[in-house]
């Protein structure tokens, strides 16, 4: 790929091969339109970063809540299995299992509300 040479800057040759003095520019010149575009881009980038951070934080909270609910449901299933094999009166067993099922239904319904 060939580049077009825009301008040449003469290099002052010195016999001691020291670097030439560089002229430093302390100012930057931008048109009003360029400044407006720069500010607009900076604002959009900042808003995007903030939105992404907020969404990531919400996703982490939902993930943790979901994991907690799964653990609760696993414990309820464990309790139901224990009640089914426990040496208790059949009427008490049926009553306890019904309460466990109602509790599980409440937890499952709450989990559905979590993602709506």
N, CA, C and O of each residue as an XYZ file, in Angstrom:
464
protein
N       0.846     -1.172      0.000
C       0.000      0.000      0.000
C       0.887      1.229      0.000
O       1.799      1.349      0.819
N       0.620      2.134     -0.912
C       1.418      3.355     -1.002
C       0.667      4.485     -0.327
O      -0.550      4.616     -0.452
N       1.431      5.302      0.395
C       0.837      6.470      1.037
C       1.281      7.716      0.300
O       2.414      7.820     -0.169
N       0.383      8.630      0.216
C       0.692      9.899     -0.430
C       1.364     10.815      0.583
O       0.890     10.940      1.712
N       2.425     11.434      0.209
C       3.156     12.337      1.099
C       2.471     13.690      1.053
O       2.342     14.301     -0.008
N       2.032     14.150      2.225
C       1.326     15.427      2.307
C       2.295     16.606      2.355
O       2.112     17.599      1.651
N       3.308     16.490      3.175
C       4.265     17.598      3.279
C       5.608     17.058      3.755
O       5.687     15.984      4.352
N       6.628     17.799      3.487
C       7.977     17.449      3.924
C       8.459     18.484      4.921
O       8.264     19.685      4.739
N       9.081     18.006      5.960
C       9.674     18.907      6.953
C      11.177     18.715      6.874
O      11.678     17.605      7.059
N      11.893     19.787      6.600
C      13.351     19.631      6.473
C      13.968     19.267      7.824
O      13.557     19.766      8.872
N      14.944     18.403      7.767
C      15.659     17.983      8.960
C      16.982     18.744      9.002
O      17.821     18.605      8.113
N      17.152     19.547     10.046
C      18.423     20.294     10.125
C      19.564     19.336     10.499
O      19.606     18.805     11.609
N      20.446     19.137      9.594
C      21.557     18.227      9.819
C      22.573     18.897     10.734
O      22.968     20.039     10.502
N      22.995     18.181     11.777
C      24.008     18.700     12.695
C      25.139     17.685     12.749
O      24.912     16.475     12.722
N      26.325     18.186     12.824
C      27.473     17.297     12.801
C      27.585     16.421     14.041
O      28.249     15.385     14.007
N      26.931     16.832     15.161
C      27.002     16.019     16.371
C      25.839     15.016     16.454
O      25.716     14.288     17.439
N      25.022     14.982     15.459
C      23.887     14.081     15.351
C      22.906     14.192     16.520
O      22.298     13.195     16.910
N      22.752     15.361     17.066
C      21.777     15.570     18.141
C      20.393     15.793     17.515
O      20.277     16.211     16.363
N      19.352     15.506     18.299
C      17.983     15.666     17.813
C      17.646     17.143     17.678
O      18.083     17.964     18.483
N      16.878     17.470     16.671
C      16.505     18.876     16.484
C      15.514     19.315     17.556
O      14.833     18.483     18.156
N      15.437     20.599     17.792
C      14.456     21.142     18.726
C      13.068     21.020     18.101
O      12.856     21.402     16.951
N      12.139     20.487     18.869
C      10.776     20.310     18.376
C       9.919     21.482     18.811
O      10.026     21.984     19.930
N       9.080     21.895     17.904
C       8.115     22.920     18.257
C       6.903     22.225     18.858
O       6.335     21.318     18.250
N       6.512     22.647     20.043
C       5.353     22.034     20.690
C       4.146     22.949     20.538
O       4.238     24.170     20.665
N       3.026     22.322     20.265
C       1.778     23.070     20.163
C       0.983     22.814     21.438
O       0.730     21.665     21.799
N       0.599     23.868     22.104
C      -0.151     23.749     23.344
C      -1.651     23.870     23.132
O      -2.407     23.734     24.094
N      -2.097     24.114     21.949
C      -3.522     24.318     21.710
C      -4.052     23.270     20.739
O      -3.337     22.767     19.873
N      -5.313     22.967     20.915
C      -6.025     22.072     20.014
C      -7.156     22.888     19.407
O      -7.877     23.597     20.111
N      -7.296     22.781     18.127
C      -8.346     23.552     17.469
C      -9.436     22.602     16.974
O      -9.172     21.669     16.215
N     -10.650     22.858     17.416
C     -11.807     22.089     16.989
C     -12.902     23.049     16.543
O     -13.082     24.122     17.119
N     -13.615     22.648     15.524
C     -14.761     23.447     15.114
C     -15.907     23.163     16.072
O     -15.854     22.203     16.840
N     -16.926     23.980     16.030
C     -18.094     23.786     16.881
C     -18.753     22.449     16.585
O     -19.187     21.750     17.501
N     -18.829     22.095     15.318
C     -19.437     20.839     14.927
C     -18.620     19.654     15.464
O     -19.192     18.691     15.973
N     -17.296     19.723     15.353
C     -16.432     18.652     15.854
C     -16.563     18.504     17.372
O     -16.598     17.389     17.893
N     -16.634     19.629     18.072
C     -16.792     19.599     19.521
C     -18.143     18.994     19.913
O     -18.229     18.201     20.851
N     -19.190     19.375     19.190
C     -20.516     18.829     19.478
C     -20.535     17.320     19.243
O     -21.119     16.582     20.037
N     -19.909     16.855     18.174
C     -19.844     15.415     17.897
C     -19.046     14.679     18.976
O     -19.425     13.588     19.402
N     -17.953     15.277     19.407
C     -17.125     14.673     20.455
C     -17.903     14.560     21.768
O     -17.856     13.523     22.431
N     -18.613     15.616     22.140
C     -19.403     15.593     23.367
C     -20.555     14.598     23.269
O     -20.854     13.895     24.235
N     -21.193     14.537     22.121
C     -22.288     13.593     21.919
C     -21.795     12.159     22.027
O     -22.447     11.317     22.645
N     -20.654     11.884     21.432
C     -20.076     10.541     21.500
C     -19.695     10.178     22.934
O     -19.935      9.054     23.375
N     -19.108     11.116     23.656
C     -18.722     10.866     25.052
C     -19.948     10.611     25.916
O     -19.927      9.735     26.781
N     -21.012     11.368     25.689
C     -22.246     11.185     26.455
C     -22.872      9.826     26.158
O     -23.315      9.136     27.076
N     -22.912      9.437     24.886
C     -23.484      8.146     24.514
C     -22.656      7.000     25.095
O     -23.209      6.006     25.564
N     -21.340      7.140     25.063
C     -20.477      6.094     25.616
C     -20.677      5.961     27.123
O     -20.757      4.851     27.648
N     -20.755      7.077     27.803
C     -20.972      7.054     29.255
C     -22.315      6.437     29.623
O     -22.408      5.659     30.572
N     -23.347      6.783     28.875
C     -24.675      6.226     29.138
C     -24.689      4.723     28.871
O     -25.318      3.965     29.610
N     -24.011      4.299     27.836
C     -23.945      2.877     27.498
C     -23.228      2.092     28.594
O     -23.671      1.009     28.975
N     -22.140      2.629     29.092
C     -21.385      1.961     30.165
C     -22.234      1.854     31.428
O     -22.258      0.809     32.078
N     -22.928      2.936     31.773
C     -23.773      2.924     32.963
C     -24.914      1.916     32.806
O     -25.234      1.189     33.746
N     -25.522      1.874     31.630
C     -26.620      0.931     31.375
C     -26.117     -0.513     31.456
O     -26.780     -1.372     32.037
N     -24.960     -0.774     30.880
C     -24.397     -2.127     30.924
C     -24.072     -2.548     32.354
O     -24.309     -3.694     32.737
N     -23.532     -1.624     33.138
C     -23.215     -1.934     34.539
C     -24.490     -2.257     35.320
O     -24.516     -3.198     36.114
N     -25.547     -1.473     35.090
C     -26.815     -1.691     35.783
C     -27.416     -3.033     35.393
O     -27.896     -3.774     36.250
N     -27.390     -3.346     34.099
C     -27.943     -4.622     33.634
C     -27.147     -5.810     34.179
O     -27.731     -6.833     34.536
N     -25.841     -5.683     34.243
C     -25.012     -6.762     34.783
C     -25.303     -6.974     36.267
O     -25.349     -8.110     36.740
N     -25.498     -5.884     36.992
C     -25.803     -5.982     38.423
C     -27.161     -6.656     38.635
O     -27.308     -7.504     39.516
N     -28.148     -6.275     37.824
C     -29.475     -6.892     37.937
C     -29.420     -8.374     37.573
O     -30.073     -9.195     38.219
N     -28.656     -8.718     36.555
C     -28.525    -10.120     36.152
C     -27.885    -10.940     37.267
O     -28.292    -12.075     37.515
N     -26.887    -10.374     37.939
C     -26.252    -11.071     39.061
C     -27.246    -11.307     40.203
O     -27.279    -12.387     40.792
N     -28.054    -10.285     40.508
C     -29.044    -10.423     41.577
C     -30.082    -11.484     41.223
O     -30.456    -12.297     42.069
N     -30.551    -11.478     39.967
C     -31.536    -12.475     39.544
C     -30.945    -13.879     39.585
O     -31.615    -14.830     39.989
N     -29.707    -14.005     39.172
C     -29.051    -15.305     39.192
C     -28.926    -15.831     40.620
O     -29.165    -17.012     40.871
N     -28.555    -14.966     41.545
C     -28.420    -15.374     42.941
C     -29.778    -15.741     43.526
O     -29.894    -16.734     44.244
N     -30.810    -14.949     43.226
C     -32.156    -15.244     43.730
C     -32.659    -16.568     43.167
O     -33.284    -17.351     43.882
N     -32.392    -16.817     41.908
C     -32.801    -18.074     41.290
C     -32.093    -19.256     41.943
O     -32.717    -20.283     42.210
N     -30.808    -19.118     42.197
C     -30.057    -20.190     42.857
C     -30.596    -20.442     44.267
O     -30.702    -21.589     44.701
N     -30.934    -19.368     44.972
C     -31.492    -19.525     46.321
C     -32.838    -20.246     46.278
O     -33.110    -21.113     47.109
N     -33.675    -19.887     45.312
C     -34.981    -20.531     45.194
C     -34.846    -22.002     44.825
O     -35.603    -22.842     45.311
N     -33.878    -22.312     43.963
C     -33.646    -23.720     43.619
C     -33.227    -24.508     44.856
O     -33.638    -25.655     45.037
N     -32.419    -23.898     45.694
C     -31.984    -24.570     46.927
C     -33.168    -24.810     47.863
O     -33.279    -25.871     48.477
N     -34.049    -23.812     47.965
C     -35.238    -23.958     48.811
C     -36.128    -25.075     48.278
O     -36.624    -25.898     49.048
N     -36.331    -25.104     46.962
C     -37.165    -26.162     46.380
C     -36.545    -27.544     46.598
O     -37.261    -28.508     46.872
N     -35.248    -27.644     46.479
C     -34.575    -28.921     46.726
C     -34.769    -29.355     48.173
O     -34.952    -30.542     48.443
N     -34.732    -28.417     49.095
C     -34.953    -28.737     50.513
C     -36.388    -29.183     50.753
O     -36.638    -30.084     51.553
N     -37.334    -28.547     50.052
C     -38.740    -28.939     50.205
C     -38.954    -30.355     49.680
O     -39.659    -31.146     50.306
N     -38.357    -30.681     48.542
C     -38.460    -32.031     47.987
C     -37.850    -33.039     48.959
O     -38.396    -34.124     49.160
N     -36.725    -32.678     49.555
C     -36.069    -33.539     50.536
C     -36.988    -33.785     51.743
O     -37.112    -34.911     52.225
N     -37.619    -32.720     52.212
C     -38.537    -32.830     53.350
C     -39.733    -33.710     52.993
O     -40.159    -34.538     53.798
N     -40.270    -33.533     51.795
C     -41.415    -34.352     51.372
C     -41.028    -35.826     51.323
O     -41.803    -36.683     51.748
N     -39.848    -36.127     50.814
C     -39.392    -37.524     50.761
C     -39.244    -38.092     52.173
O     -39.575    -39.250     52.427
N     -38.749    -37.270     53.074
C     -38.594    -37.722     54.457
C     -39.961    -37.967     55.104
O     -40.137    -38.951     55.823
N     -40.923    -37.084     54.853
C     -42.256    -37.244     55.428
C     -42.956    -38.494     54.902
O     -43.712    -39.139     55.628
N     -42.703    -38.834     53.642
C     -43.341    -40.011     53.068
C     -42.871    -41.306     53.733
O     -43.618    -42.282     53.802
N     -41.634    -41.305     54.217
C     -41.093    -42.519     54.834
C     -41.082    -42.468     56.356
O     -40.700    -43.441     57.007
N     -41.496    -41.344     56.926
C     -41.456    -41.196     58.384
C     -42.512    -42.088     59.047
O     -43.563    -42.373     58.473
N     -42.198    -42.518     60.272
C     -43.103    -43.389     61.030
C     -44.081    -42.526     61.813
O     -43.980    -42.393     63.032
N     -45.035    -41.941     61.082
C     -46.053    -41.112     61.742
C     -47.430    -41.575     61.264
O     -47.553    -42.342     60.309
N     -48.446    -41.093     61.948
C     -49.827    -41.448     61.615
C     -50.121    -41.047     60.162
O     -49.650    -40.009     59.696
N     -50.892    -41.862     59.458
C     -51.180    -41.621     58.035
C     -51.881    -40.279     57.822
O     -51.575    -39.582     56.854
N     -52.799    -39.904     58.690
C     -53.484    -38.606     58.558
C     -52.493    -37.451     58.723
O     -52.554    -36.465     57.989
N     -51.579    -37.579     59.691
C     -50.558    -36.540     59.889
C     -49.627    -36.464     58.678
O     -49.216    -35.376     58.275
N     -49.300    -37.614     58.104
C     -48.420    -37.651     56.939
C     -49.088    -36.925     55.755
O     -48.456    -36.108     55.085
N     -50.340    -37.229     55.515
C     -51.077    -36.600     54.404
C     -51.162    -35.093     54.625
O     -50.949    -34.312     53.698
N     -51.473    -34.688     55.856
C     -51.559    -33.259     56.175
C     -50.214    -32.566     55.969
O     -50.154    -31.484     55.386
N     -49.141    -33.184     56.444
C     -47.806    -32.587     56.298
C     -47.395    -32.489     54.832
O     -46.832    -31.477     54.412
N     -47.670    -33.525     54.058
C     -47.321    -33.494     52.638
C     -48.122    -32.432     51.892
O     -47.597    -31.787     50.985
N     -49.371    -32.248     52.260
C     -50.187    -31.203     51.628
C     -49.624    -29.821     51.944
O     -49.584    -28.948     51.077
N     -49.193    -29.626     53.181
C     -48.578    -28.333     53.550
C     -47.280    -28.106     52.774
O     -47.002    -26.987     52.342
N     -46.501    -29.148     52.600
C     -45.253    -29.034     51.836
C     -45.564    -28.683     50.379
O     -44.879    -27.852     49.783
N     -46.585    -29.308     49.809
C     -46.964    -29.004     48.421
C     -47.421    -27.558     48.273
O     -47.079    -26.894     47.294
N     -48.200    -27.065     49.247
C     -48.643    -25.653     49.196
C     -47.451    -24.713     49.313
O     -47.378    -23.705     48.610
N     -46.528    -25.040     50.192
C     -45.319    -24.223     50.346
C     -44.501    -24.214     49.055
O     -44.018    -23.162     48.636
N     -44.345    -25.362     48.432
C     -43.610    -25.448     47.170
C     -44.310    -24.640     46.082
O     -43.650    -23.994     45.268
N     -45.643    -24.670     46.062
C     -46.387    -23.898     45.061
C     -46.157    -22.398     45.247
O     -46.013    -21.663     44.270
N     -46.124    -21.950     46.493
C     -45.862    -20.530     46.761
C     -44.466    -20.145     46.288
O     -44.288    -19.089     45.679
N     -43.483    -20.981     46.559
C     -42.103    -20.693     46.145
C     -41.995    -20.669     44.622
O     -41.355    -19.783     44.055
N     -42.623    -21.643     43.962
C     -42.571    -21.697     42.498
C     -43.265    -20.478     41.895
O     -42.770    -19.904     40.925
N     -44.396    -20.080     42.453
C     -45.093    -18.904     41.942
C     -44.245    -17.659     42.152
O     -44.201    -16.786     41.285
N     -43.579    -17.569     43.277
C     -42.693    -16.430     43.537
C     -41.525    -16.381     42.582
O     -41.071    -15.300     42.207
N     -41.028    -17.549     42.182
C     -39.923    -17.601     41.240
C     -40.387    -17.117     39.864
O     -39.626    -16.450     39.163
N     -41.607    -17.436     39.471
C     -42.127    -16.954     38.194
C     -42.272    -15.430     38.235
O     -41.988    -14.758     37.244
N     -42.705    -14.888     39.356
C     -42.833    -13.430     39.484
C     -41.474    -12.749     39.441
O     -41.374    -11.598     39.017
N     -40.451    -13.430     39.865
C     -39.103    -12.859     39.885
C     -38.639    -12.469     38.485
O     -37.943    -11.467     38.326
N     -39.016    -13.248     37.465
C     -38.527    -13.006     36.114
C     -39.527    -12.240     35.241
O     -39.288    -12.067     34.046
N     -40.609    -11.792     35.801
C     -41.576    -11.032     34.989
C     -41.322     -9.557     35.087
O     -42.037     -8.765     34.471
